[in-house]
C-alpha cells in the first residue's frame, strides 16, 4: 500500500495498521486530512490482510486538538458546511471500518480529536490524557458524531456535562464513566493498543466483522429486529472458509489460520 495520505502516517505491521495523526503542533484536522482518512479506511477495508487499526497522535502532547478554529473566524457558512460534511464522512467511515479500531489516546483529545476516538471501537488513554468537547464555548457544537457517540458510551448525564457544561475529563474519570476501556502510564498507549490488536488476530476476521455490525445495529434497531439478524448472521458464517477453519482447528487442538474469507 503506497498511497500518500495528507496529514496522516500509515504503517502496516502484520495484520495491524497503525495510523498516526501527524499535523503538528496539535494534530488538527483539515479538509484534506479528513478526505485522506476516508480514503485510507476504504483502502484498509479492501486489504484482507488488515484485521485491526490503531489510531494515535504524533508527539507527546496531543492525540488531536480537532479542527483549527481559524477556519471559522469569518463565519462563512459554506466553509462550515464543507467541514461538517468532511468530518462526518471521515469519522463515519472510520466507525464503519470492518475490523477492530483502537484509539491510543496519548495526550489532549479535544473536539474533533475526541470525536475521532469516539468513532473507534475501543479507546486506551495515557494517564495524562485530557478529553473534552468544548465547541459550545466558542459558539459551535460537535458535528462529527460527538453528541451521539458520547451519549451511547457514557450516558446522557455525562454527555451533557461534557457538551453543555464544557467539562474536561481526565483519564481516570474517563475510565470510571466508560469513555475509555483502559488507562496506561505515559507513553504506553500505542504499545497497549498493539497488544489488544494481537488479541484480535486470534479471532476470525469474518466473525469479527459480522459481530461488529450487530453490535452497532443495537444502537438504532430494536432487540427483536437485531436478534433475528443475529441468528441469520450466524448461519451466513457457514458460507465462509474461516468458519470451517475455526471449528476444525479447535477440534484438532491447533491454532487457526484465518483467510478472512
C-alpha positions as CSV (number, residue, x, y, z in Angstrom):
1,X,0.0,0.0,0.0
2,X,1.9,3.0,-1.3
3,X,-0.7,5.8,-1.2
4,X,0.0,9.1,0.5
5,X,-2.5,10.4,3.0
6,X,-2.1,14.1,3.8
7,X,-1.7,14.8,7.5
8,X,-1.6,11.1,8.3
9,X,1.1,8.5,8.5
10,X,0.3,4.8,7.9
11,X,2.4,1.8,8.9
12,X,1.4,-1.8,8.3
13,X,2.7,-4.2,10.9
14,X,1.5,-7.7,10.4
15,X,-2.3,-7.7,10.4
16,X,-2.4,-4.3,12.1
17,X,-2.5,-0.9,10.5
18,X,-1.0,1.9,12.7
19,X,-2.4,5.4,11.8
20,X,-0.6,8.4,13.2
21,X,-2.3,11.8,13.2
22,X,0.5,14.0,12.0
23,X,-0.3,17.7,11.6
24,X,1.9,19.5,14.2
25,X,1.8,21.1,16.6
26,X,-1.7,19.9,17.7
27,X,-2.5,17.3,15.0
28,X,-5.5,19.3,13.9
29,X,-7.8,18.1,11.2
30,X,-8.1,19.8,7.8
31,X,-10.4,19.2,4.9
32,X,-7.5,17.4,3.1
33,X,-6.7,15.1,6.0
34,X,-10.3,14.2,6.6
35,X,-10.7,13.3,2.9
36,X,-7.4,11.3,3.3
37,X,-8.8,9.4,6.3
38,X,-11.9,8.4,4.4
39,X,-9.8,7.1,1.5
40,X,-7.4,5.4,3.9
41,X,-10.2,3.4,5.6
42,X,-11.5,2.4,2.2
43,X,-8.1,1.1,1.2
44,X,-7.8,-0.8,4.5
45,X,-11.2,-2.3,4.0
46,X,-10.0,-3.6,0.6
47,X,-6.9,-5.2,2.2
48,X,-8.0,-8.5,3.5
49,X,-4.7,-8.9,5.5
50,X,-5.6,-6.0,7.8
51,X,-7.6,-7.0,10.8
52,X,-7.1,-4.1,13.2
53,X,-6.5,-0.3,13.0
54,X,-4.7,1.6,15.8
55,X,-5.0,5.4,15.7
56,X,-2.7,7.6,17.7
57,X,-1.2,11.1,17.7
58,X,2.2,12.3,16.7
59,X,4.3,13.7,19.6
60,X,3.8,13.6,23.3
61,X,1.2,16.3,24.0
62,X,-1.7,15.8,21.5
63,X,-3.8,13.0,20.2
64,X,-5.6,15.7,18.3
65,X,-7.0,19.1,19.1
66,X,-9.7,18.8,16.5
67,X,-10.3,21.5,13.9
68,X,-8.3,24.7,13.6
69,X,-10.8,27.4,14.7
70,X,-9.2,29.9,12.3
71,X,-11.3,28.2,9.6
72,X,-14.5,29.5,11.2
73,X,-13.3,33.0,12.1
74,X,-15.1,34.7,9.2
75,X,-18.4,33.0,9.9
76,X,-18.6,31.6,6.4
77,X,-21.5,29.1,6.3
78,X,-20.1,27.4,3.1
79,X,-16.9,26.6,4.8
80,X,-18.8,25.4,7.9
81,X,-21.0,23.1,5.7
82,X,-18.0,21.7,3.8
83,X,-16.1,21.0,7.0
84,X,-19.1,19.4,8.7
85,X,-19.6,17.1,5.7
86,X,-15.9,16.2,5.6
87,X,-15.8,15.4,9.4
88,X,-19.0,13.4,9.2
89,X,-17.9,11.3,6.1
90,X,-14.4,10.7,7.6
91,X,-15.5,9.6,11.0
92,X,-18.4,7.6,9.8
93,X,-16.0,5.8,7.5
94,X,-13.7,5.1,10.5
95,X,-16.7,3.8,12.5
96,X,-17.5,1.5,9.6
97,X,-14.0,0.0,9.4
98,X,-14.7,-3.7,9.0
99,X,-12.1,-4.7,11.6
100,X,-11.4,-3.5,15.1
101,X,-10.3,0.1,15.6
102,X,-8.4,1.2,18.7
103,X,-7.7,4.8,19.7
104,X,-4.4,5.1,21.6
105,X,-5.0,8.5,23.2
106,X,-1.6,9.8,24.0
107,X,-2.5,13.4,25.1
108,X,-5.2,16.0,24.6
109,X,-8.2,14.8,22.6
110,X,-10.4,17.8,22.1
111,X,-13.4,18.5,19.9
112,X,-12.9,16.6,16.6
113,X,-9.9,14.9,18.2
114,X,-12.2,13.2,20.7
115,X,-14.8,12.5,18.1
116,X,-12.1,10.6,16.1
117,X,-11.5,8.5,19.2
118,X,-15.3,8.0,19.7
119,X,-15.6,6.7,16.2
120,X,-13.1,3.9,17.1
121,X,-14.3,0.6,18.7
122,X,-12.1,0.9,21.7
123,X,-10.1,3.6,23.5
124,X,-6.9,3.4,25.6
125,X,-5.8,6.6,27.3
126,X,-2.5,7.5,28.8
127,X,-2.7,8.8,32.4
128,X,-2.0,12.4,31.4
129,X,-4.7,12.5,28.7
130,X,-7.5,15.1,28.8
131,X,-10.7,14.7,26.8
132,X,-13.3,17.3,26.0
133,X,-16.0,18.5,23.6
134,X,-15.6,22.3,24.1
135,X,-17.4,23.5,21.0
136,X,-20.2,25.3,22.7
137,X,-17.7,27.6,24.5
138,X,-16.9,29.1,21.1
139,X,-20.5,29.2,19.7
140,X,-20.3,25.9,17.9
141,X,-21.3,22.2,18.5
142,X,-19.8,18.8,17.9
143,X,-20.7,18.0,14.3
144,X,-18.8,14.7,13.8
145,X,-20.8,12.3,15.9
146,X,-19.9,13.7,19.3
147,X,-23.4,14.2,20.6
148,X,-24.4,10.7,19.5
149,X,-21.4,8.5,20.2
150,X,-20.6,10.1,23.5
151,X,-24.2,9.6,24.7
152,X,-24.1,5.9,23.7
153,X,-20.8,5.4,25.6
154,X,-21.3,7.3,28.8
155,X,-25.0,8.0,29.1
156,X,-26.9,11.3,28.7
157,X,-25.9,12.8,32.0
158,X,-22.1,12.7,31.4
159,X,-22.6,13.6,27.8
160,X,-24.5,16.8,28.9
161,X,-21.8,17.6,31.4
162,X,-19.1,17.4,28.7
163,X,-21.1,19.1,25.9
164,X,-23.4,21.5,27.6
165,X,-21.2,22.4,30.6
166,X,-17.8,22.1,28.8
167,X,-16.4,19.8,31.4
168,X,-13.0,18.4,30.7
169,X,-12.4,14.8,31.7
170,X,-9.1,13.3,32.8
171,X,-8.1,9.7,32.1
172,X,-9.2,8.4,35.5
173,X,-12.6,9.9,35.1
174,X,-12.9,8.7,31.5
175,X,-12.2,5.2,32.7
176,X,-14.8,5.4,35.5
177,X,-17.6,6.7,33.2
178,X,-16.8,4.3,30.4
179,X,-15.4,6.8,27.9
180,X,-12.2,4.7,27.7
181,X,-11.6,1.0,28.3
182,X,-8.2,1.2,29.8
183,X,-5.7,3.7,31.3
184,X,-1.9,3.2,31.0
185,X,1.2,5.1,32.0
186,X,2.5,8.0,29.9
187,X,4.0,6.8,26.6
188,X,2.3,3.3,26.8
189,X,-1.0,3.7,24.9
190,X,0.4,2.6,21.5
191,X,2.1,-0.4,22.9
192,X,-1.0,-1.5,24.8
193,X,-3.2,-0.9,21.8
194,X,-0.9,-3.2,19.8
195,X,-1.3,-5.9,22.5
196,X,-5.0,-5.6,22.1
197,X,-4.7,-5.8,18.3
198,X,-2.8,-9.1,18.8
199,X,-5.7,-10.5,20.6
200,X,-7.9,-9.6,17.7
201,X,-5.7,-11.6,15.4
202,X,-6.7,-14.8,17.3
203,X,-10.4,-14.1,16.3
204,X,-11.9,-14.9,12.9
205,X,-11.9,-11.7,11.0
206,X,-15.1,-12.6,9.2
207,X,-16.8,-13.3,12.6
208,X,-15.4,-10.0,14.0
209,X,-16.9,-8.0,11.1
210,X,-20.3,-9.7,11.5
211,X,-20.3,-9.2,15.3
212,X,-19.3,-5.5,14.9
213,X,-22.2,-4.9,12.5
214,X,-24.6,-6.5,15.0
215,X,-23.3,-4.5,18.0
216,X,-23.6,-1.3,16.1
217,X,-27.1,-2.3,15.0
218,X,-28.2,-2.4,18.6
219,X,-27.7,1.4,18.7
220,X,-30.6,2.1,16.3
221,X,-32.6,-1.1,15.9
222,X,-35.0,-2.9,18.3
223,X,-33.7,-6.0,20.1
224,X,-36.4,-8.0,18.3
225,X,-35.0,-7.0,14.9
226,X,-31.4,-7.5,15.9
227,X,-32.0,-10.9,17.5
228,X,-33.3,-12.1,14.1
229,X,-30.3,-10.5,12.3
230,X,-28.0,-12.2,14.8
231,X,-29.4,-15.7,14.0
232,X,-29.2,-15.0,10.3
233,X,-25.6,-13.8,10.5
234,X,-24.7,-16.9,12.5
235,X,-25.9,-19.1,9.6
236,X,-24.3,-16.9,7.0
237,X,-20.9,-17.6,8.6
238,X,-21.2,-21.2,7.4
239,X,-20.6,-19.9,3.8
240,X,-17.1,-18.8,4.9
241,X,-13.8,-20.6,4.9
242,X,-13.0,-19.1,8.4
243,X,-15.9,-20.9,9.9
244,X,-14.7,-24.3,8.7
245,X,-11.1,-23.5,9.7
246,X,-12.0,-22.2,13.1
247,X,-14.1,-25.3,14.1
248,X,-11.6,-27.8,12.7
249,X,-8.6,-26.0,14.3
250,X,-10.3,-26.2,17.7
251,X,-11.1,-29.9,17.3
252,X,-7.6,-30.6,16.2
253,X,-6.2,-28.5,19.1
254,X,-4.2,-26.3,16.8
255,X,-4.1,-22.5,16.1
256,X,-6.5,-21.4,13.4
257,X,-5.1,-20.0,10.2
258,X,-7.5,-17.3,9.1
259,X,-8.1,-16.3,5.5
260,X,-10.6,-13.5,6.1
261,X,-12.8,-15.3,3.6
